[in-house]
């Protein structure tokens, strides 16, 4: 263990500089103009694996963006860890809200500010440097495989095909993912579950062209107004989702689980201060932590229509649009919920407009058993590194590939994230604490050690 720390301390500046170079690549999977950047980033990931000591690293083309596979196999008799991560990032918009260039990494107050710094380049790169550490200190006690994809932020549309066609290549004993957060470095935690996702887009059409709001206002249904009414109807006075059948398959958290969640450190005033709000909103009867972990939600992710440029233009728009997503909890099906969402918006179309609703992507919720070998190894690793037992929590985000890996490879997933909920994921000024980055590199070898020992 001391050898790990000595090696990491000696090379920590280089580790950081390598990450900064990776963060400079605008690997935005959602935009076609960044296709060449995606390929460049995949090449950089491949080279980083080889330099870290992987026996081989290969770029696999897909119908979309490439997947990087790498491995270090030392003994077929030893357990094999499959590390999953993604090198693609969210679009950085709105650019005017960034305090520095999203692809010009800035270090300030011990934090790395850049798109992808935490989600997920900084976090998967911890595993690359942990591999290098174990190889160079001759302390690797497991086989390691890497599957680093480039489409997680757009729903991983081609990962399923890759996994199904490469089951032997990806064969492992557990999937290890660092794409989640901790409560804090003072209160380390492990996500034992993530929510599923259902994502749709709604288009409301009224007149055959934009109209003068003075000449036609009050006589023709305004698509923007109609869309706003439709969205408002999705919640009742208790902020309970009104879509028929939405809660039918929800598995309610037990009183013991709610009690455990309540024991986690939480400062509501600090929470509000961090977000710049004076009050919180959510489903009646549940705490903030419960609303973001054990309850399903429905949110508008974007809404537009009519004139949105500088100055005024008195227009009645011909069309209005919204992107809407639902977060799902155990036993809910993304397919079922998507069908309910699409049907609901079509069924409540007001007179005077037509409504088109279509699916974008989705994913299933996932839970990690706390009595599994993988969870026990992760818990022991964090205890070794932090000197504290981690708190099991449920994450509010979604990692759609979890159910895919379990179904196709027949193995469990364990989450070991080192980000923070306040790291501005998907927002301007995304950040990742340098301390957390180094702490992840320090902790990961402990996981491999404990997993090998517990698996004997």
Secondary structure by P-SEA (a helix, b strand, c coil): caaaaaaaaacaaaaaaaaaaaaacccccccccaaaaaaaaaaaaaaaaaaacccbbbbbbcccbbbbbbbbbccccbbbbbbbbbccccccccccccccccccccccccccccccccccaaaaaaaaaaaaaaaaaccccbbbbbbbbcccccccccaaaaaaaccccccccbbbbcccccccccbbbbccbbbbbccbbbbbbcccccccccccccccccaaaaaaaaaaacccccccccccccccccccccaaaaaaaaaccccaaaaaaaacccccccccccccccccccccccccccccccccccccccccccbbbbbbbbbbcccccaaaaaaaaaaaaaaaccccbbbbbbbccbbbbbbbccccaaaaaaaaaaaaaccbbbbbbbbcccccaaaaaaaaccbbbbbbccccccccccccbbbbbaaaaaaaaacaaaaaaaaaaaac
